[in-house]
Every structure is written in structure tokens, then in C-alpha cells.
Amino acid sequence: MNQKLIGSMFLAMTLLWSTQALSEEAESAEPPQEASTPQATEEASTPQATEEASTPQATESLPSGLGWRVVRVIEIGKSGKFVNMVLVDLDKEMDKTVYGAAINQICGKATDFCRIRFWTQERFIPEKVSPTPEQLKVQKAEFLFNKAGGIRQTTWSCDVNPDKTQCVKY
């Protein structure tokens, strides 16, 4: 049992490392442009950039990685806290390392709050913070980090994690 766990952790770390290496390689291979600079990526997560996310240039600067990309970032009311709406490639739906890579890249430096919701079909990704029942039904996972509430958890849909004791029917 421990060997399987260690092997799984090693595989996950290897995949995360290779994903990070590939994304850094891709960034360094591109000529400096507005959308590919680290500063542009940081600006995309600011409240001002949230309103601009519907423009093609702002969308290009949202985080992405192998098998996933942020489609939009929506502010929760006027709280200064945001929900990242992420699209996972359909063929990577059950690959939890893809979700983990997105969580690490989007929330890795968060100190107080970070929330990510995952879908595999872009047409279901909400344009508002609260998904409709139909959108919620096809949500694949959700990550929530809230330091004030002492919460750091990932919940999985039963499509992604078939273990009925560890999945949620959204």
C-alpha cells in the first residue's frame, strides 16, 4: 500500500514538474509581447482585468497549462475575492494531476483566499459567480482555500472520482 502511495506521489510530482518546465520553456521561447509577459499574467488577476477578460487580449493572458486553461475570473460581489473558472480538456477529465497543476499555478501563492471551479465543456462555464443547476450538474471539481475559515479542500464530482465515499453530486 505504501509503495503504491509513494509511487503515485512520485508520478504526480514528476508530472507537475514537467508541466512547470514545459510552461517555463514555452514562455521563454516566445518573444516578449503584451500577453506573454509575467506582468500581463499578474494584471489578468487584478479586479480591473476581470472586466477586460472578455476581450481577446485579456483572455490570452489568463493562466493555462497542459490540459487546462482559465476561461474567466469573476469577482465575488465587491469583496476583492475571485473565482477562477477553468476548462479541463475532456480527455484529461479523470487525470487529477491536471487539476493539481492548475491549483498549484493559480493558487500557489495565495495567502488568504483562492477558489477554482472546473468544467470539461466551455459552454457550461458560468459568466456569474453562482452556477445554474445545469452548470453545477456538469461541474467536475472545485478547489477552495479560505484561510479565515480554515478551509483548504478539493471536492470531486463522481464523474472524476468514482469512489462514492469521496465524491459529490453537485
C-alpha positions as CSV (number, residue, x, y, z in Angstrom):
1,M,0.0,0.0,0.0
2,N,2.8,2.5,1.0
3,Q,4.7,1.6,-2.2
4,K,1.6,2.5,-4.3
5,L,1.2,5.7,-2.5
6,I,4.8,6.7,-2.8
7,G,4.8,5.7,-6.5
8,S,1.6,7.8,-7.1
9,M,3.1,10.7,-5.3
10,F,6.3,10.4,-7.3
11,L,4.4,10.2,-10.6
12,A,2.3,13.3,-9.6
13,M,5.4,15.3,-8.7
14,T,7.1,14.3,-11.9
15,L,4.1,15.3,-14.0
16,L,3.8,18.6,-12.1
17,W,7.5,19.3,-12.6
18,S,7.4,18.5,-16.3
19,T,4.3,20.7,-16.7
20,Q,6.0,23.6,-15.0
21,A,9.2,23.0,-17.0
22,L,7.2,22.9,-20.3
23,S,5.3,26.1,-19.4
24,E,8.5,27.9,-18.5
25,E,10.1,26.7,-21.7
26,A,7.2,27.9,-23.7
27,E,7.3,31.3,-22.0
28,S,11.0,31.7,-22.6
29,A,10.7,30.6,-26.3
30,E,8.1,33.3,-27.1
31,P,9.2,36.8,-28.0
32,P,8.2,39.4,-25.4
33,Q,4.7,40.5,-26.1
34,E,2.0,42.1,-24.0
35,A,0.1,38.9,-23.3
36,S,3.1,36.7,-22.6
37,T,4.9,38.7,-20.1
38,P,4.6,37.7,-16.4
39,Q,3.4,41.2,-15.6
40,A,0.5,40.8,-18.0
41,T,-0.4,37.5,-16.3
42,E,-0.4,39.2,-12.9
43,E,-2.5,42.0,-14.2
44,A,-5.1,39.5,-15.5
45,S,-5.9,38.5,-11.9
46,T,-6.5,42.1,-10.8
47,P,-10.0,43.4,-10.4
48,Q,-9.5,45.8,-13.4
49,A,-8.5,42.9,-15.7
50,T,-11.6,40.9,-14.7
51,E,-13.8,43.3,-16.6
52,E,-11.5,43.1,-19.6
53,A,-11.4,39.3,-19.6
54,S,-14.0,39.2,-22.4
55,T,-11.5,40.9,-24.8
56,P,-9.2,38.5,-26.8
57,Q,-6.0,40.1,-25.5
58,A,-7.0,39.8,-21.8
59,T,-8.2,36.2,-22.4
60,E,-4.7,35.3,-23.8
61,S,-3.0,36.4,-20.6
62,L,-5.1,34.2,-18.3
63,P,-3.2,31.2,-16.8
64,S,-3.1,27.9,-18.6
65,G,-1.2,24.7,-18.6
66,L,-1.1,21.2,-20.1
67,G,-4.7,20.0,-20.3
68,W,-6.4,23.1,-18.7
69,R,-6.9,26.9,-19.1
70,V,-8.6,29.6,-17.1
71,V,-11.6,30.8,-19.2
72,R,-12.7,33.7,-16.9
73,V,-12.1,35.1,-13.4
74,I,-15.1,36.6,-11.7
75,E,-15.2,38.7,-8.5
76,I,-17.4,37.6,-5.7
77,G,-19.5,40.8,-5.2
78,K,-17.2,43.6,-4.4
79,S,-15.1,41.5,-2.0
80,G,-11.9,41.6,-3.9
81,K,-12.0,37.7,-3.9
82,F,-12.3,35.9,-7.2
83,V,-13.5,32.6,-8.6
84,N,-11.4,31.1,-11.4
85,M,-13.4,29.3,-14.0
86,V,-11.2,26.6,-15.5
87,L,-11.7,24.4,-18.6
88,V,-10.1,21.0,-18.4
89,D,-9.5,19.1,-21.7
90,L,-12.2,16.4,-22.0
91,D,-9.6,13.7,-22.5
92,K,-7.9,14.7,-19.2
93,E,-11.2,14.7,-17.2
94,M,-10.1,11.9,-14.8
95,D,-6.4,13.0,-14.6
96,K,-6.2,14.6,-11.1
97,T,-2.7,15.7,-11.8
98,V,-4.1,18.2,-14.4
99,Y,-6.4,19.7,-11.7
100,G,-3.4,19.7,-9.2
101,A,-1.3,21.6,-11.7
102,A,-4.0,24.2,-12.2
103,I,-4.5,24.6,-8.5
104,N,-0.7,25.0,-7.9
105,Q,-0.3,27.5,-10.7
106,I,-3.4,29.6,-9.9
107,C,-3.5,29.3,-6.1
108,G,0.1,28.5,-5.2
109,K,1.0,31.9,-3.9
110,A,-2.5,32.7,-2.4
111,T,-2.2,33.7,1.3
112,D,-5.9,34.3,2.2
113,F,-8.3,33.0,-0.4
114,C,-8.5,31.2,-3.7
115,R,-11.3,29.4,-5.4
116,I,-11.3,27.4,-8.6
117,R,-14.2,25.6,-10.4
118,F,-13.5,23.1,-13.1
119,W,-15.6,22.0,-16.2
120,T,-14.8,20.0,-19.3
121,Q,-17.3,21.8,-21.6
122,E,-16.7,25.5,-22.1
123,R,-20.4,26.1,-22.9
124,F,-21.3,25.3,-19.3
125,I,-18.8,27.6,-17.7
126,P,-20.8,30.3,-15.9
127,E,-20.5,34.0,-16.5
128,K,-21.6,34.7,-13.0
129,V,-20.2,33.6,-9.6
130,S,-23.2,31.3,-8.9
131,P,-23.7,28.5,-11.5
132,T,-27.1,27.4,-12.6
133,P,-28.3,23.9,-11.5
134,E,-27.5,22.7,-15.1
135,Q,-24.0,24.2,-14.9
136,L,-23.4,22.8,-11.4
137,K,-24.5,19.3,-12.5
138,V,-21.7,19.1,-15.0
139,Q,-19.0,20.7,-12.8
140,K,-16.1,18.4,-12.4
141,A,-14.3,19.7,-9.3
142,E,-13.9,22.6,-7.0
143,F,-10.9,23.8,-5.0
144,L,-11.4,26.2,-2.1
145,F,-8.8,27.8,0.1
146,N,-10.1,30.2,2.7
147,K,-7.6,31.0,5.5
148,A,-10.1,32.8,7.6
149,G,-12.5,29.8,7.6
150,G,-9.7,27.3,8.0
151,I,-10.6,25.6,4.7
152,R,-8.4,24.0,2.1
153,Q,-10.2,21.3,0.2
154,T,-10.8,19.9,-3.2
155,T,-14.2,18.3,-4.0
156,W,-14.6,16.0,-6.9
157,S,-17.6,15.1,-9.0
158,C,-18.4,11.4,-9.1
159,D,-17.5,11.5,-12.8
160,V,-13.9,12.3,-11.9
161,N,-13.7,10.3,-8.7
162,P,-15.9,7.2,-8.9
163,D,-15.4,6.4,-5.2
164,K,-18.9,7.3,-3.8
165,T,-17.4,8.0,-0.3
166,Q,-15.2,10.7,-1.7
167,C,-17.2,12.4,-4.4
168,V,-20.0,15.0,-4.7
169,K,-23.1,15.1,-6.9
170,Y,-23.1,18.8,-7.4
